[in-house]
Amino acid sequence: QQQQQQQQANPGMANSGQPGHAGHAGQGRAAAAAGMGAHSPGMGLGAGGGGGGGVGGAAANTPDRKNLQNIRVVQRNLIYVIGLPPSIASEEVLRRGDYFGQYGKIVKVVVNRNHNQGGPPASHHDGGAASASAYITFAHKDDAKACIGSVDGFSLDGRMVRASFGTTKYCNAFLRHLPCSNPDCLYLHELGDEEDSFTKEQIAAGHNPGQAAHTAGHAGGVHGQGQGGEGQRLVRVSGCGGPSRTGRAIASPVLPPPSYEVPAQDPR
């Protein structure tokens, strides 16, 4: 099952060994739109998200979904991390409050200990040092976003840690307008947002939709001049268990504490 989970999330980053660039993300979204049309946001949790099976049933007069076979959808509660030292490459350690547990409640962790065996460098940052990767699913999207903002680019034991949103694909049963018989299926059973959808070719070309989605979300989700909705003043805070306050806040974490904006009147 772990092998299936690793295969389904963020193929672009898994192949390239490092976050790519999303300079032409619009091309993937345009291609996705050709196969989707108007649709509602996807509800699947992606790799390690759990649940979601048995949803996509047959529908009358619905468009052909074959074009969606080539589409990968960003999951904003799922992060993909590379550059982890092998010494911490276990679910138990990564869930701890001094690592990823401080950012919010974690639903599932899938670790790949063979990301880089110390051969040719995966990037000019790590010098070929052995490293691991992991897919971490949070219960809350804001916690995943804060985690990426804090961890991406952090240096840990001589390695550059990189993080972005993960991606997943559509369930084959959903593509055939059939109900999914696997209650533990981790693939999508509803149409994802067009802006979060990318083609496999785009990902294989080195574009990283997960990182592009984080960059776009960060730019759009933080209000300019410290102002929130309806003129609400925002202040930046650190720690406190992440935006949802469900994380394990500790005094001296190994990874940087979450940093995010909240309304000025927030008691935290």
C-alpha positions as CSV (number, residue, x, y, z in Angstrom):
1,Q,0.0,0.0,0.0
2,Q,2.9,2.4,0.8
3,Q,4.3,1.8,-2.7
4,Q,0.9,2.7,-4.2
5,Q,0.8,5.9,-2.1
6,Q,4.3,6.9,-3.2
7,Q,3.5,6.3,-6.9
8,Q,0.4,8.5,-6.9
9,A,1.6,11.7,-5.4
10,N,3.6,14.5,-7.2
11,P,5.3,12.5,-10.0
12,G,7.1,15.6,-11.2
13,M,9.1,16.2,-8.1
14,A,9.7,12.5,-7.6
15,N,11.2,12.2,-11.1
16,S,13.3,15.4,-11.0
17,G,14.6,15.0,-7.4
18,Q,13.9,18.6,-6.6
19,P,11.2,21.2,-7.0
20,G,10.9,22.4,-10.5
21,H,9.7,25.7,-12.0
22,A,6.2,26.5,-12.9
23,G,6.8,29.2,-15.5
24,H,4.3,27.8,-17.9
25,A,1.6,26.5,-15.5
26,G,-1.1,28.1,-17.6
27,Q,-0.5,25.6,-20.4
28,G,-1.3,22.7,-18.1
29,R,-4.4,24.4,-16.7
30,A,-5.6,25.1,-20.2
31,A,-5.2,21.5,-21.2
32,A,-7.0,20.4,-18.0
33,A,-9.9,22.7,-18.8
34,A,-10.4,21.0,-22.1
35,G,-11.1,17.8,-20.3
36,M,-13.1,19.2,-17.4
37,G,-15.4,22.0,-18.4
38,A,-17.3,23.6,-15.4
39,H,-16.8,21.7,-12.2
40,S,-16.7,21.9,-8.5
41,P,-13.6,21.7,-6.3
42,G,-12.1,18.2,-5.7
43,M,-12.4,16.6,-2.3
44,G,-9.9,13.8,-2.5
45,L,-7.0,13.9,0.0
46,G,-4.3,12.7,-2.3
47,A,-1.4,10.4,-1.2
48,G,-1.7,9.5,2.4
49,G,-5.0,11.4,2.6
50,G,-7.1,8.4,3.2
51,G,-10.8,7.8,2.5
52,G,-12.7,9.3,-0.4
53,G,-13.5,5.9,-2.0
54,G,-16.8,4.8,-3.3
55,V,-17.9,8.3,-4.3
56,G,-17.7,8.7,-8.1
57,G,-20.8,7.0,-9.6
58,A,-22.1,6.9,-13.1
59,A,-23.9,10.1,-14.3
60,A,-26.2,10.5,-17.3
61,N,-25.2,12.9,-20.0
62,T,-21.8,13.7,-18.5
63,P,-18.7,14.6,-20.6
64,D,-16.1,12.1,-21.5
65,R,-13.5,11.9,-18.8
66,K,-10.8,10.1,-20.8
67,N,-8.9,13.4,-21.1
68,L,-8.5,13.5,-17.4
69,Q,-6.2,10.4,-17.4
70,N,-3.3,12.8,-18.2
71,I,-4.2,15.3,-15.4
72,R,-2.6,15.6,-12.0
73,V,-4.4,17.7,-9.4
74,V,-2.7,19.7,-6.6
75,Q,-3.8,18.7,-3.1
76,R,-3.5,21.7,-0.8
77,N,-3.5,19.7,2.5
78,L,-0.7,17.4,1.2
79,I,3.0,18.4,1.2
80,Y,5.9,16.7,-0.5
81,V,9.3,17.2,1.2
82,I,12.7,16.2,-0.1
83,G,16.2,16.6,1.4
84,L,15.4,14.9,4.7
85,P,18.4,13.4,6.6
86,P,18.1,9.6,6.8
87,S,18.4,9.8,10.6
88,I,14.9,11.4,10.8
89,A,13.3,9.4,8.0
90,S,10.5,7.7,10.0
91,E,6.9,8.4,10.5
92,E,7.3,8.5,14.3
93,V,10.1,11.2,14.1
94,L,8.5,13.3,11.5
95,R,5.2,13.5,13.5
96,R,7.0,14.9,16.5
97,G,6.5,18.4,17.7
98,D,10.1,19.4,17.0
99,Y,9.6,18.4,13.3
100,F,6.4,18.5,11.3
101,G,4.0,17.9,14.2
102,Q,4.4,21.6,15.2
103,Y,2.6,22.8,12.1
104,G,-0.8,21.2,12.7
105,K,-2.6,17.9,13.0
106,I,-1.1,15.3,10.7
107,V,-3.4,12.7,9.1
108,K,-0.8,10.5,7.5
109,V,2.9,10.3,6.7
110,V,4.5,8.3,3.9
111,V,8.3,8.1,3.9
112,N,10.6,7.2,1.0
113,R,14.0,6.4,2.5
114,N,15.6,5.8,-0.9
115,H,15.1,9.3,-2.4
116,N,18.9,9.9,-2.9
117,Q,21.5,7.3,-1.9
118,G,24.4,9.6,-2.0
119,G,25.1,9.2,-5.7
120,P,25.1,12.1,-8.2
121,P,23.8,15.3,-6.5
122,A,20.0,15.8,-6.7
123,S,20.7,19.5,-6.7
124,H,23.7,21.8,-6.2
125,H,22.6,22.4,-2.6
126,D,23.0,18.9,-1.2
127,G,26.3,17.8,-2.8
128,G,24.9,14.3,-3.3
129,A,24.4,13.6,0.4
130,A,22.0,10.7,1.1
131,S,18.5,12.0,1.8
132,A,14.9,10.9,2.1
133,S,11.6,12.3,1.0
134,A,8.1,12.2,2.5
135,Y,4.4,12.9,1.8
136,I,2.7,14.5,4.8
137,T,-1.1,15.0,4.8
138,F,-2.4,17.6,7.2
139,A,-6.0,17.9,8.5
140,H,-6.1,21.6,7.6
141,K,-5.0,23.3,4.4
142,D,-3.7,26.4,6.1
143,D,-1.4,24.3,8.2
144,A,0.1,22.7,5.1
145,K,0.6,26.1,3.6
146,A,2.4,27.4,6.7
147,C,4.5,24.3,6.8
148,I,5.8,24.8,3.3
149,G,6.5,28.5,3.9
150,S,8.6,27.6,6.9
151,V,10.4,24.5,5.7
152,D,11.1,25.2,2.0
153,G,14.8,26.2,1.6
154,F,15.8,25.3,5.2
155,S,19.2,23.8,5.7
156,L,19.2,20.7,7.8
157,D,22.3,18.6,8.5
158,G,24.0,19.9,5.4
159,R,21.0,19.3,3.1
160,M,18.6,21.8,1.5
161,V,15.1,20.8,2.5
162,R,12.5,21.6,-0.2
163,A,8.8,21.4,0.2
164,S,5.7,22.0,-2.0
165,F,2.1,20.8,-2.3
166,G,1.7,17.2,-3.5
167,T,-0.4,16.1,-6.4
168,T,-2.6,13.1,-7.2
169,K,-4.6,11.6,-10.1
170,Y,-8.2,10.5,-10.8
171,C,-9.5,7.1,-9.9
172,N,-9.9,4.8,-12.9
173,A,-13.5,4.0,-11.8
174,F,-14.4,7.7,-11.7
175,L,-12.9,8.1,-15.2
176,R,-15.2,5.3,-16.4
177,H,-18.3,6.8,-14.7
178,L,-18.4,3.8,-12.3
179,P,-18.6,3.7,-8.5
180,C,-15.2,3.0,-6.8
181,S,-15.3,-0.4,-5.0
182,N,-12.2,0.4,-2.9
183,P,-13.2,2.2,0.4
184,D,-9.5,3.0,1.0
185,C,-8.9,4.4,-2.5
186,L,-6.6,7.4,-2.3
187,Y,-7.3,8.8,-5.8
188,L,-9.8,11.5,-6.8
189,H,-13.5,10.8,-7.2
190,E,-14.6,14.4,-7.9
191,L,-13.3,17.0,-10.4
192,G,-10.6,19.2,-9.1
193,D,-10.2,22.9,-9.5
194,E,-8.9,24.0,-13.0
195,E,-6.3,26.2,-11.4
196,D,-4.9,23.2,-9.5
197,S,-4.8,20.8,-12.5
198,F,-1.7,20.1,-14.6
199,T,-0.7,17.7,-17.4
200,K,1.8,14.9,-16.9
201,E,3.8,16.4,-19.8
202,Q,4.1,19.7,-18.0
203,I,5.3,18.0,-14.8
204,A,7.8,15.8,-16.7
205,A,9.2,18.9,-18.4
206,G,10.4,20.0,-15.0
207,H,7.5,22.3,-13.9
208,N,6.5,21.9,-10.3
209,P,2.7,22.6,-9.9
210,G,2.9,22.1,-6.2
211,Q,5.5,24.8,-5.7
212,A,3.6,27.1,-8.2
213,A,0.4,26.6,-6.3
214,H,2.1,27.5,-3.1
215,T,3.6,30.6,-4.6
216,A,0.3,31.7,-6.1
217,G,-1.6,30.9,-2.9
218,H,0.9,32.8,-0.8
219,A,0.7,35.8,-3.0
220,G,-3.1,35.7,-3.0
221,G,-3.7,34.6,0.5
222,V,-1.7,37.3,2.3
223,H,-3.4,40.7,2.3
224,G,-1.3,43.7,1.3
225,Q,-0.2,46.3,3.8
226,G,-1.2,44.0,6.7
227,Q,-4.9,44.4,6.0
228,G,-7.4,41.5,6.0
229,G,-11.0,41.4,4.8
230,E,-13.1,44.5,5.4
231,G,-10.0,46.5,6.5
232,Q,-9.1,44.0,9.3
233,R,-5.5,44.5,10.4
234,L,-3.3,41.4,10.3
235,V,-0.3,40.6,12.4
236,R,2.3,37.9,11.8
237,V,2.7,35.3,14.6
238,S,5.0,32.3,15.0
239,G,4.4,28.9,16.6
240,C,1.2,28.4,18.6
241,G,0.5,25.1,16.9
242,G,0.1,26.5,13.4
243,P,-2.9,28.4,12.0
244,S,-5.4,25.7,13.2
245,R,-3.7,25.6,16.6
246,T,-3.7,21.8,16.4
247,G,0.1,21.4,16.2
248,R,2.4,20.4,19.0
249,A,4.1,23.7,19.9
250,I,7.5,23.1,21.7
251,A,10.1,25.5,23.0
252,S,13.1,24.6,20.7
253,P,12.0,22.8,17.5
254,V,14.5,21.5,15.0
255,L,12.6,22.8,12.0
256,P,11.5,26.5,11.9
257,P,8.2,27.2,13.7
258,P,5.2,28.0,11.6
259,S,4.9,31.7,10.6
260,Y,1.5,33.0,9.5
261,E,-0.8,36.0,9.7
262,V,-3.9,36.3,11.9
263,P,-6.3,39.1,12.7
264,A,-4.9,41.6,15.2
265,Q,-7.6,40.8,17.8
266,D,-6.7,37.1,17.7
267,P,-5.9,36.2,21.4
268,R,-3.0,34.0,20.4
